[in-house]
Amino acid sequence: MNSAGKAALSVTTAAILSATPPVAHASAPQYLGQWQAPHGAVFDSTVIGGLSGISYDPQRDLYYTISDDKSDHGTVRFYSVRLNVSDGGVDGGHFVSRHDLLDESGQPFGPNDMSVEPPVLAPDAEAIAFDGAREQLYWTSEGFVADGDDTDPAGLLQPWIRIAGLDGTYRGQFVMPPGIALSADETSGPRPNGVLEGLSLTPDGRYLFAAMEHSLYQDGPTADEQTAGQIRITKFDVESRTAVAQYVYRVERAAPRTGKNGVPDILALSESSLLVIERAANLPQAVAVALYRADVGHATDVLGMPSLNEASVTPMAKSLALDLNALDELEPLDNVEGITQGPVLPDGRRSVVLVSDDNFQPIEVTQFLAFAL
C-alpha cells in the first residue's frame, strides 16, 4: 500500500484521547516488522482469514490463532502458525496445522440454519489463550442474536468461554458471571458483536482475564467519536472456572471517521497488569490502533454490580504504551484484533505479536506484527 493509501486507512491516535489523556509509558514497544499471509490462501481445505485472536506456545514455538469464520469459509477452527521472529524483524512465517473446534458431542459446528427447530447457530469465535501447564486452550464465542420473522424463528446463542484440547476437542467451559447474557430485546447485557473479544492467561496460569469489546447496555454508550466508553474485564479462577473479580476499563473516544472504538484483545502481564488493544476501524476509510498498559491498582471490583451507573466506580489505571498509527514504518496498518507474548529475543527483550482480521475482504490483509518490549 502506498503512503496515500496508508493515510486513508489511518489517523493519529491523538484525536481519540479524552479530555484527560493517559500519559505515554516511558518504554514504548519497538516495532520489529511483519509477515502477511496471502489473501484468500487455502490451507487444509479452509480459507485463511478472520483471525481474531492469537496465543503463543513457547515449548513448540507455535502461535495458535483463531478464526471468527462462522462456518462460511470453513469450519469453526484455529490454526497453528510458525513465525521467524528476532530482534531484526520477522523473517517469514507459515501455517503448520488446522483444527476444528468441536462441540460437546465431538462434532464440528455447522453453519447457521434458521429453517430448522431449534435453529442451528454457529459460535462467533473471537479469542484464544494457550495453557502450557494443562496442555489446553481457552476460547471465547461472542454468541449470536438472530432476528426472527413470520417464517424463521428468532435464535439466541449465549456467549461462552470454553476449554479445548490441542486437537480441538471439548473439555468443558467456564461459568459466566451475571450481566454477560445476551437479551433478545437488546435492552440489557452485552451488545451483539461486542462481547467476549479479549482473553489472556496470567503467566502463573492461575487466572484468565476476559474483556468485553464494548459497553453493556446498562453501563452506558459504546465509545464513538463523541463519547468515551467503559467495558468490563473479568478475572476468572482457572481451577474453579468461575469469576472472582471484575473491573472497569475506560475506552477512549474513537478517532474521526473510524466509527466505534473498542477492545479486541488483551495480554496479561501479571495477575494485575495488562496490555490492552484499543481499535476503531471503518475500512477502507480509516483505522486507529493503540496499545495501553492497564493496572488493577485501586480499581473497584464490580463483579455482581448490575449497572455501573448505580455507584461511584474507580476504573483501572491506564497509560498509553504505543500509538501504532504514529509508526511511519508500519505499513499497512489493518484491523488488529489479537495480541500475545512471543519468544524472548536474542538481546533479552520479550517479543509481542499482534494479528489482524481481514474479514475475508480483498481490501484488508492478514498480518502478524512483531514488537519488542
Order of alpha helices (4+ residues) and beta strands (2+ residues): alpha-beta-beta-beta-beta-beta-beta-beta-beta-beta-beta-beta-beta-beta-beta-beta-beta-beta-beta-beta-beta-beta-beta-beta-beta
